[in-house]
Amino acid sequence: MALDKKHLEELAQFIREHRNNEGHFEALYNRMLTECEAAQASNYENEYADNLREIIEKQAADYKEKKEKGISTWSEFENVINHFEKTITDALHQS
């Protein structure tokens, strides 16, 4: 089952619109969670859901942990967004 190209393009646009402001982390994170849940609930036989889950468990968790400790988090924010965007872009190329 292929991923929906239009959906992925809309998601990529959402990321582009929100990537330049760390204050958008929660909106991006919630979108990532929703996307991961939808991918897991579907019959996708690819790395898409696994990649999203890994971003949530690693990069996003690292960002949230540092944010809670009051440590500067811009590089961690960028890391989360870059991984999220790459996952979407990779899925687009496969769709």
Backbone torsions as a table, in degrees:
resi	resn	phi	psi	omega
1	MET	NA	124.6	-178.7
2	ALA	-85.5	152.1	176.4
3	LEU	-75.3	149.4	-178.7
4	ASP	-73.2	115.5	-175.5
5	LYS	-60.9	-44.5	-179.3
6	LYS	-61.6	-42.4	178.3
7	HIS	-60.8	-45.6	-180.0
8	LEU	-64.4	-38.8	177.4
9	GLU	-63.6	-41.0	177.5
10	GLU	-64.9	-39.2	178.5
11	LEU	-66.5	-41.9	177.3
12	ALA	-61.1	-40.5	177.8
13	GLN	-64.7	-41.3	177.4
14	PHE	-58.8	-43.8	179.1
15	ILE	-62.4	-47.6	-179.6
16	ARG	-58.7	-39.7	-178.2
17	GLU	-70.2	-22.7	-173.2
18	HIS	-115.7	0.4	-171.7
19	ARG	-77.0	-18.2	-173.9
20	ASN	-92.8	9.5	-178.5
21	ASN	-141.1	114.8	-178.9
22	GLU	-59.6	-23.9	177.4
23	GLY	-63.9	-14.5	178.2
24	HIS	-89.5	6.2	-175.9
25	PHE	-55.2	-47.5	-176.2
26	GLU	-61.4	-41.4	178.7
27	ALA	-63.3	-43.9	178.9
28	LEU	-66.4	-42.5	-179.7
29	TYR	-63.3	-44.8	179.4
30	ASN	-63.8	-38.1	177.8
31	ARG	-65.8	-39.5	178.2
32	MET	-64.1	-43.4	177.7
33	LEU	-60.5	-46.5	179.7
34	THR	-61.3	-43.3	-179.8
35	GLU	-65.1	-41.0	179.6
36	CYS	-64.6	-45.3	179.1
37	GLU	-61.4	-42.1	179.4
38	ALA	-65.4	-40.9	-179.9
39	ALA	-66.7	-39.2	179.1
40	GLN	-68.3	-33.5	-177.6
41	ALA	-78.8	-15.0	-178.7
42	SER	-89.9	-175.0	179.4
43	ASN	-101.6	27.7	-179.1
44	TYR	-64.8	126.5	178.4
45	GLU	-107.4	61.6	178.2
46	ASN	-148.5	-170.9	-174.9
47	GLU	-84.4	-4.6	-171.3
48	TYR	-54.3	-56.7	-179.3
49	ALA	-63.2	-39.5	179.0
50	ASP	-62.7	-41.6	179.5
51	ASN	-64.9	-42.8	178.8
52	LEU	-63.7	-43.8	179.6
53	ARG	-61.6	-39.9	179.9
54	GLU	-65.0	-39.9	177.5
55	ILE	-62.0	-44.0	-179.3
56	ILE	-62.9	-44.3	-175.6
57	GLU	-77.0	-28.1	-176.3
58	LYS	-106.8	-73.2	-173.8
59	GLN	-64.2	-46.4	-178.9
60	ALA	-68.0	-38.0	177.7
61	ALA	-64.2	-40.3	177.8
62	ASP	-63.1	-44.4	177.9
63	TYR	-58.7	-50.1	-176.8
64	LYS	-63.6	-39.3	179.4
65	GLU	-63.2	-46.3	180.0
66	LYS	-67.5	-37.9	178.8
67	LYS	-61.3	-42.6	178.9
68	GLU	-63.7	-31.6	-179.6
69	LYS	-84.9	-1.9	178.4
70	GLY	78.0	17.9	179.3
71	ILE	-85.2	145.0	176.9
72	SER	-54.1	132.0	-169.8
73	THR	-124.3	8.7	-176.5
74	TRP	-59.4	-43.7	-178.4
75	SER	-66.0	-35.4	177.2
76	GLU	-68.9	-39.5	176.0
77	PHE	-59.4	-49.1	178.5
78	GLU	-59.3	-38.6	179.9
79	ASN	-62.7	-44.8	177.9
80	VAL	-60.5	-49.7	-176.3
81	ILE	-64.8	-42.0	179.6
82	ASN	-61.9	-42.6	178.7
83	HIS	-66.5	-42.2	179.1
84	PHE	-61.2	-48.5	-179.0
85	GLU	-63.4	-40.5	179.4
86	LYS	-64.3	-41.0	178.1
87	THR	-60.9	-43.1	179.7
88	ILE	-67.7	-44.8	179.0
89	THR	-60.9	-43.8	177.2
90	ASP	-60.5	-43.3	179.5
91	ALA	-64.9	-37.0	177.8
92	LEU	-62.5	-41.7	-179.6
93	HIS	-66.6	-25.4	-179.8
94	GLN	-89.6	-13.7	-176.7
95	SER	-82.0	NA	NA
